[in-house]
Structures are given as C-alpha cells and as structure tokens.
C-alpha cells in the first residue's frame, strides 16, 4: 500500500510515467477499504487466529482476502489522453485491461453493469463487508459471477485503481473474517457467495499459475490501453521513501483502526 501511494505521488510530480504493477502478499492479508469500520465489520480475533496480515487501503471498496490471488495496481494521471472524467467511465477504460487479460486465459469475461434497481441499491447499501459479495460498475464477471474486484481513489490529479484477480478462493475462510448482524445473515452470505463470486481455478480444467496470469493481464493492458510496458526499477532512495510511508501510515494503528 505504501508503494502504491509513493508511485501515485511520484507520477503526480512527473518523476515517473503511468505504472501497471502486479504483486502478491506475504503473509496472506485481509485488506479493508478506506471507509470501512474495523470494530463494526471485522472479526479481528479471527484475523489474528489465522495469522493474517491486516491493512487499510487508500482506496474504497470492501474487505478482500489476499490469498491465492493476484493484485494489480494502475497509477495514471486524470489528464491521460482519452481518460474519462467520471469515476465510473474511468473504471471502464482501465478495467479493459482486465477484460482482455481474462480473455487471454480463454475465459468469456464481461463487464458487470448493475442495470436493475435492486443491483444498484445493493451497491449503495452493501449487504455485507465482503468485497466479492456483489459486483460493481465495470468489474469483471464470468458466467454472471465476479472474478475480479477493483477499487479506486483520486489524489493530486492521479488515479490509483487496484484490485484482486481471483486465482483460487476459500469461501469459508473469507466469510469467517467478518462480523454479521446475525447467524442467519452469516448463513445467507455463505450460501450466496459461491453464486456471486468464482475463482479462475473453478472455471478452467487446469491449474493456472501467477506467472501465467501476469503474462496474460500484462498483454491485456497493453492491448486495451494501447501501450507498451517497460520495466521500472526503484532506487535505494525510493525504497527508503516507501518504507517511511509504511512506518508513518500503513503499519500504524492510528491509520489502520481509525474510525
């Protein structure tokens, strides 16, 4: 999270160009959205029992278990050529890379478009704190089920969009990390989640590696955004700056557990 923030800042200052980043998490980590309330929504005893990392993202959205998945980040200026001004349409443009990536894996992915009154109401007032409990505008679905969840923030004239691409999913572990209004509500989420979210390994007849996904989605972003990716190596000084942000913010309980 600190590196994403640093990349956003450097791009806003013109020190680097737009960035596409892929990463994994060690240990497996529960990340929560900028606006979520830990005390109300997260079972911290269970997070600690399972030995998970825990962090608050700078972007919105709901809780994501980063395990058996590939996380991506896109850092790009709001003034980038042909970048729409509205958040929703910017999702459509950026998430085009995800769409092409899933197609590169042989999956018939589509954009989610909440086109009913109920689906739009669910977005405004989510039924649970679980990210994959419902798709938002222009998130990716296969066979009607969510396969990638994304979130976005805009700071200093720069868009940061990041999200999780599900390679595999342990529904029971994910559900166990959240608080619910009642046991009946927990059971409804448990029953409903497999109908709303699906991982790549459930859709294909063979295992898919992280490396294969990085290759597929890198090519997908190149095609969708009409770009050519080049490696970006950080200097020791830049890495020190990232660690300073981590200490001050993302590893600080004042940020993580703020109201």
Residue, then its C-alpha position, 0 to 999 in steps of 0.5 A: x500500500x505504501x508503494x502504491x501511494x509513493x508511485x501515485x505521488x511520484x507520477x503526480x510530480x512527473x518523476x515517473x510515467x503511468x505504472x501497471x504493477x502486479x504483486x502478491x502478499x506475504x503473509x496472506x492479508x485481509x485488506x479493508x477499504x478506506x471507509x470501512x469500520x474495523x470494530x463494526x465489520x471485522x472479526x479481528x480475533x479471527x484475523x489474528x487466529x489465522x495469522x493474517x496480515x491486516x491493512x487499510x487501503x487508500x482506496x474504497x471498496x470492501x474487505x478482500x482476502x489476499x490469498x491465492x490471488x493476484x493484485x494489480x495496481x494502475x497509477x495514471x494521471x486524470x489528464x491521460x489522453x482519452x481518460x474519462x472524467x467520471x469515476x465510473x467511465x474511468x473504471x471502464x477504460x482501465x478495467x479493459x485491461x482486465x477484460x482482455x487479460x481474462x480473455x487471454x486465459x480463454x475465459x468469456x469475461x464481461x463487464x458487470x453493469x448493475x442495470x436493475x434497481x435492486x443491483x444498484x441499491x445493493x451497491x449503495x447499501x452493501x449487504x455485507x463487508x465482503x468485497x466479492x459479495x456483489x459486483x460493481x460498475x465495470x468489474x469483471x464477471x464470468x458466467x454472471x459471477x465476479x472474478x475480479x474486484x477493483x477499487x479506486x481513489x483520486x489524489x493530486x490529479x492521479x488515479x490509483x485503481x487496484x484490485x484482486x484477480x481471483x486465482x483460487x478462493x476459500x469461501x469459508x475462510x473469507x466469510x469467517x473474517x467478518x462480523x454479521x448482524x446475525x447467524x442467519x445473515x452469516x448463513x445467507x452470505x455463505x450460501x450466496x457467495x459461491x453464486x456471486x463470486x468464482x475463482x479462475x481455478x473453478x472455471x478452467x480444467x487446469x491449474x493456472x499459475x501467477x506467472x501465467x496470469x501476469x503474462x496474460x493481464x500484462x498483454x491485456x493492458x497493453x492491448x486495451x490501453x494501447x501501450x507498451x510496458x517497460x520495466x521500472x526499477x526503484x532506487x535505494x532512495x525510493x525504497x527508503x521513501x516507501x518504507x517511511x510511508x509504511x512506518x508513518x501510515x500503513x503499519x500504524x494503528x492510528x491509520x489502520x483502526x481509525x474510525 
